[in-house]
Amino acid sequence: MSNPPTGEPDVCHRSRSSCPCSCRHPLARSLDAYLHERTSGLIGSLSQLVREAAIEAIDSGAERITKRLLDSVELDHTVEQARTKKTPKKRTRRTKAA
């Protein structure tokens, strides 16, 4: 495997907390907490999310995966159920009766 133009390794075999390099992909660096929460930490769901977002980015011509695009991808039932349970319901303000 060749190194990226920055000279960083393609894959880092150290744990994230002990890795001194910034070899992770920019998407993972900026959305790591979101991706973990969104997929409940399940690697299969993460793979599905990124794959479907990539296909949509290519098909739409955007050629970029954004948080908005990731939000639009529907995942498997188990993960979506966990997500809806974690999402707080919006409160509506009650109006005073006249």
Protein Blocks (a to p, Z undefined) as FASTA:
>chain_A
ZZdfkopafbdcbdfklmmbffbcfklmmmmmmmmmmnnopaklmmmmmmmmmmmmmmno
nopacfklmmmpccdfklmmmmmmmpccddddddddZZ
